[in-house]
């Protein structure tokens, strides 16, 4: 049986078909691109044997597989950033930090450092990974008290007070530029030490005040305080460019497993692209992942100072594992 279709009906049918094709083709293209990106992101940078070994204690095979997938995605994102880092080398001051983007996700991150939990605003608080895991550390093993370093104070003790009130950690604050007595003795042990290269004399101006001091390396400070066999749970540093002198060598000590640090909250100040890249390359060697980046909106013109939060691969697995798999997943 043949059905005759008039010219009008045939033109309407063609128009309808074309509109469906116009809609379907972009959807299919996006599906293919998105699917291929997901495959690349989860298979192009497999987890290393060391990364897999730290998950050996995870009892749930499905949960372990999810954590390994996250590890592979984080590895891929880091490699993309490393490749771009060597290709970019910008001379524009406003773009100096652009390529150094977060590669990892801490499921239990929060902005921390105020009197009220989850209401941490202003310049003092920092993004911290696994606050509750740190707080539970003392309860589980009082002999392994949590440990916090806070470098650069200017007598703003908001962060130290929050650590004391919510976590109960042993805290040490460092600043050689204070002209009045430290206000946070109830929350932290104060050291008037400058950070940098051992024995170097620094003549600088901080807050329009001239100051001179002799610096110590971070490795020497950790050894002097007797903390080589302990884990620094939070290492917060804002020292007005001393980071480029002090941090690469500190990262090398972490890479050599001579010092253990779970996470670092650091404000980077405008410096040459090579200096910034050198610092992040050292962080990569140390197995530290960028998990948060925030432009300082309280000053610095919005581009001269950038707040970064980095976390060790091992500690990130512990935190994400605790969220996804329960307490038994911690390595």
C-alpha positions as CSV (number, residue, x, y, z in Angstrom):
1,X,0.0,0.0,0.0
2,X,1.4,3.4,-0.9
3,X,0.8,6.5,1.0
4,X,0.9,9.8,-0.9
5,X,2.4,12.7,0.9
6,X,1.7,16.2,-0.3
7,X,4.5,18.8,-0.9
8,X,3.4,20.7,2.2
9,X,3.6,17.7,4.5
10,X,6.9,16.6,3.0
11,X,8.5,20.0,3.6
12,X,7.2,20.0,7.2
13,X,8.7,16.5,7.8
14,X,12.1,17.6,6.4
15,X,12.1,20.7,8.6
16,X,11.3,18.6,11.7
17,X,14.1,16.1,10.8
18,X,16.6,18.9,10.3
19,X,15.8,20.5,13.7
20,X,16.2,17.1,15.4
21,X,19.6,16.6,13.8
22,X,20.7,20.1,14.8
23,X,19.8,19.3,18.4
24,X,21.2,15.8,18.5
25,X,24.6,16.4,16.8
26,X,26.0,18.8,19.4
27,X,24.7,16.6,22.2
28,X,26.5,13.6,20.7
29,X,29.7,15.6,20.2
30,X,29.6,16.7,23.8
31,X,29.0,13.2,25.0
32,X,31.9,11.8,23.0
33,X,34.3,14.6,24.1
34,X,33.2,14.4,27.7
35,X,33.5,10.6,27.7
36,X,36.9,10.6,26.2
37,X,38.1,13.3,28.6
38,X,36.8,11.2,31.5
39,X,38.6,8.2,30.2
40,X,41.9,10.1,29.8
41,X,41.6,11.7,33.2
42,X,41.2,8.4,34.9
43,X,43.6,6.2,32.9
44,X,46.3,8.4,31.5
45,X,48.0,8.9,34.9
46,X,47.6,5.7,36.9
47,X,48.2,5.6,40.7
48,X,51.8,4.8,41.5
49,X,52.7,1.7,43.5
50,X,53.4,3.9,46.6
51,X,50.0,5.5,46.2
52,X,48.4,2.1,45.9
53,X,50.3,0.7,48.9
54,X,49.0,3.3,51.2
55,X,45.5,2.0,50.5
56,X,46.4,-1.5,51.4
57,X,44.5,-1.3,54.7
58,X,41.2,-0.3,53.0
59,X,38.9,-3.3,53.6
60,X,36.2,-2.3,51.2
61,X,37.4,-3.1,47.6
62,X,34.8,-0.8,46.0
63,X,35.8,2.1,48.3
64,X,39.5,1.5,47.5
65,X,38.7,1.6,43.8
66,X,37.0,4.9,44.2
67,X,40.0,6.3,46.0
68,X,42.3,5.0,43.3
69,X,40.2,6.7,40.7
70,X,40.4,10.0,42.5
71,X,44.2,9.5,42.7
72,X,44.4,8.9,39.0
73,X,42.4,12.1,38.3
74,X,44.6,14.1,40.6
75,X,47.7,12.8,38.9
76,X,46.3,13.7,35.5
77,X,45.4,17.2,36.6
78,X,48.8,17.7,38.1
79,X,50.5,16.5,34.9
80,X,48.4,18.9,32.8
81,X,49.5,21.8,35.1
82,X,53.2,20.7,34.9
83,X,53.1,20.6,31.1
84,X,51.5,24.0,30.9
85,X,54.0,25.3,33.5
86,X,56.9,24.7,31.2
87,X,55.1,26.1,28.1
88,X,53.7,29.3,29.6
89,X,56.5,31.4,31.4
90,X,54.5,34.6,31.3
91,X,56.0,38.0,31.9
92,X,52.7,39.6,32.8
93,X,52.4,40.4,36.5
94,X,48.7,39.8,36.5
95,X,49.1,36.3,35.1
96,X,52.0,35.1,37.2
97,X,50.0,32.6,39.2
98,X,47.4,31.7,36.6
99,X,48.7,28.2,35.6
100,X,49.1,27.0,39.1
101,X,45.6,25.8,39.7
102,X,44.3,23.2,42.3
103,X,44.6,19.6,41.1
104,X,43.0,17.8,44.0
105,X,39.8,17.9,46.0
106,X,39.7,17.5,49.8
107,X,36.2,16.4,50.5
108,X,36.4,17.7,54.1
109,X,37.9,21.1,53.5
110,X,36.7,24.2,55.3
111,X,37.8,27.7,55.9
112,X,39.1,27.6,59.4
113,X,40.5,30.1,61.9
114,X,37.7,32.1,63.7
115,X,35.7,32.0,67.0
116,X,32.8,30.4,65.2
117,X,33.2,27.2,63.3
118,X,32.1,27.4,59.6
119,X,32.0,31.2,59.8
120,X,35.6,32.0,59.1
121,X,35.8,35.3,57.3
122,X,38.4,37.9,56.7
123,X,42.2,37.6,56.0
124,X,43.2,35.5,59.0
125,X,41.4,32.1,58.4
126,X,42.8,29.5,55.9
127,X,41.4,26.6,54.0
128,X,42.2,23.4,56.0
129,X,41.7,19.8,55.0
130,X,40.2,17.4,57.5
131,X,39.8,19.6,60.6
132,X,37.8,16.9,62.5
133,X,40.5,14.3,61.7
134,X,43.1,16.6,63.3
135,X,40.9,17.2,66.3
136,X,40.3,13.5,66.8
137,X,44.0,12.8,66.8
138,X,44.6,13.8,70.5
139,X,41.6,11.8,71.7
140,X,42.8,8.6,70.0
141,X,46.5,8.9,71.0
142,X,47.4,11.6,73.6
143,X,51.1,10.8,73.1
144,X,50.8,11.9,69.4
145,X,49.5,15.4,70.0
146,X,48.6,17.4,66.9
147,X,51.2,20.0,66.0
148,X,50.7,23.4,64.2
149,X,53.3,25.9,62.9
150,X,52.2,29.5,62.2
151,X,54.8,31.6,60.5
152,X,54.2,35.3,60.3
153,X,51.9,36.8,62.9
154,X,51.8,40.6,63.2
155,X,50.1,39.8,66.4
156,X,46.9,38.6,64.7
157,X,46.2,35.5,66.9
158,X,42.8,34.6,65.5
159,X,44.1,31.4,63.8
160,X,46.0,30.3,66.9
161,X,43.0,30.8,69.1
162,X,40.8,28.7,66.8
163,X,43.4,25.9,66.8
164,X,43.5,26.0,70.6
165,X,39.7,26.2,71.0
166,X,38.6,23.6,68.4
167,X,41.6,21.3,68.0
168,X,43.8,21.6,71.2
169,X,47.0,21.3,69.2
170,X,50.5,22.2,70.3
171,X,51.1,25.4,68.4
172,X,54.3,27.5,67.6
173,X,54.2,31.0,66.2
174,X,57.2,32.7,64.5
175,X,57.7,36.4,63.7
176,X,60.9,38.4,64.1
177,X,59.2,41.7,63.3
178,X,56.9,42.3,66.4
179,X,57.6,45.5,68.2
180,X,55.2,44.7,71.1
181,X,54.8,41.6,73.2
182,X,53.1,38.6,71.6
183,X,49.4,38.5,72.5
184,X,48.7,34.8,72.0
185,X,50.7,33.2,74.8
186,X,47.6,31.5,76.0
187,X,47.3,29.7,72.6
188,X,50.8,29.3,71.2
189,X,54.5,29.3,72.0
190,X,56.1,32.3,70.4
191,X,59.6,32.4,68.7
192,X,61.0,35.7,67.4
193,X,62.8,33.9,64.6
194,X,63.1,34.9,61.0
195,X,62.6,32.2,58.3
196,X,65.0,31.8,55.4
197,X,68.6,30.6,55.0
198,X,70.6,29.7,58.1
199,X,72.6,32.6,59.5
200,X,71.6,35.2,56.9
201,X,71.0,38.8,58.1
202,X,67.9,40.4,56.8
203,X,67.3,44.2,56.7
204,X,63.8,44.9,55.7
205,X,60.8,47.1,56.2
206,X,57.6,45.6,57.5
207,X,54.5,47.8,58.0
208,X,56.7,50.9,57.5
209,X,59.0,49.8,60.2
210,X,62.7,49.0,59.6
211,X,63.8,45.8,61.1
212,X,66.9,43.6,61.2
213,X,67.1,39.9,62.1
214,X,69.0,36.7,61.5
215,X,67.2,33.9,59.7
216,X,67.0,30.2,60.3
217,X,66.1,27.5,57.9
218,X,62.9,25.5,58.5
219,X,64.8,22.3,58.8
220,X,67.0,23.8,61.6
221,X,63.9,25.1,63.4
222,X,62.1,21.7,63.3
223,X,65.3,20.1,64.6
224,X,65.8,22.7,67.3
225,X,62.2,22.2,68.6
226,X,62.7,18.4,68.6
227,X,59.9,17.8,66.0
228,X,61.8,15.6,63.5
229,X,59.9,12.5,64.7
230,X,56.5,14.2,64.7
231,X,54.0,15.2,62.1
232,X,53.2,18.8,61.5
233,X,49.5,18.7,61.0
234,X,49.1,22.3,59.8
235,X,51.9,24.5,58.5
236,X,50.7,28.0,57.9
237,X,53.1,30.6,56.4
238,X,52.8,34.2,55.4
239,X,56.2,35.9,55.6
240,X,56.3,38.5,52.9
241,X,58.4,36.7,50.3
242,X,60.6,34.6,52.6
243,X,58.7,31.7,51.2
244,X,60.9,31.7,48.0
245,X,64.0,31.4,50.2
246,X,62.7,28.9,52.7
247,X,60.2,26.6,51.1
248,X,62.1,24.8,48.2
249,X,64.6,23.4,50.7
250,X,61.8,22.6,53.1
251,X,60.0,20.7,50.4
252,X,63.2,18.7,49.7
253,X,63.3,17.6,53.3
254,X,59.7,16.4,53.1
255,X,60.5,14.6,49.8
256,X,63.5,12.9,51.6
257,X,61.1,11.9,54.4
258,X,63.2,13.7,57.0
259,X,60.2,15.9,58.0
260,X,56.5,15.0,57.9
261,X,54.0,17.7,57.1
262,X,50.3,16.9,56.4
263,X,49.3,20.2,54.8
264,X,50.6,23.7,54.1
265,X,48.6,27.0,54.0
266,X,50.9,29.5,52.2
267,X,50.5,33.0,50.9
268,X,52.6,33.6,47.8
269,X,53.7,37.1,47.0
270,X,54.4,38.4,43.5
271,X,57.8,37.2,42.3
272,X,59.4,36.1,39.1
273,X,57.6,33.3,37.2
274,X,60.8,31.2,37.5
275,X,60.7,31.5,41.3
276,X,57.1,30.6,41.5
277,X,57.6,27.6,39.2
278,X,60.6,26.4,41.2
279,X,58.6,26.5,44.4
280,X,55.8,24.4,42.9
281,X,58.2,21.9,41.3
282,X,59.7,21.4,44.8
283,X,56.2,20.9,46.2
284,X,55.5,18.3,43.5
285,X,58.6,16.3,44.4
286,X,57.5,16.3,48.0
287,X,54.1,14.8,47.0
288,X,52.1,17.8,48.0
289,X,48.9,18.5,46.1
290,X,47.3,21.9,45.6
291,X,43.7,21.6,46.9
292,X,42.7,25.3,47.2
293,X,43.6,28.7,45.7
294,X,42.3,32.0,46.7
295,X,43.2,35.5,45.6
296,X,43.8,37.8,48.5
297,X,40.8,40.2,48.3
298,X,41.8,42.2,51.3
299,X,44.8,43.8,49.6
300,X,47.6,43.2,47.0
301,X,45.4,44.5,44.2
302,X,43.8,41.1,43.7
303,X,46.8,39.5,42.0
304,X,50.0,40.3,43.9
305,X,49.2,37.9,46.8
306,X,47.6,34.4,46.4
307,X,46.6,32.1,49.2
308,X,47.4,28.4,48.4
309,X,46.5,25.3,50.4
310,X,48.5,22.1,49.7
311,X,48.1,18.7,51.2
312,X,50.2,15.6,51.3
313,X,49.1,12.7,49.1
314,X,49.0,10.4,52.0
315,X,47.0,12.7,54.3
316,X,44.5,13.5,51.5
317,X,43.9,9.8,51.1
318,X,43.2,9.5,54.8
319,X,40.7,12.4,54.8
320,X,38.9,11.4,51.6
321,X,38.9,7.8,52.7
322,X,37.4,8.7,56.1
323,X,34.6,10.5,54.3
324,X,33.9,8.0,51.6
325,X,34.6,4.7,53.4
326,X,34.4,5.4,57.1
327,X,37.1,5.5,59.8
328,X,38.4,2.1,59.0
329,X,39.7,3.4,55.6
330,X,42.5,5.5,57.1
331,X,45.9,4.4,56.0
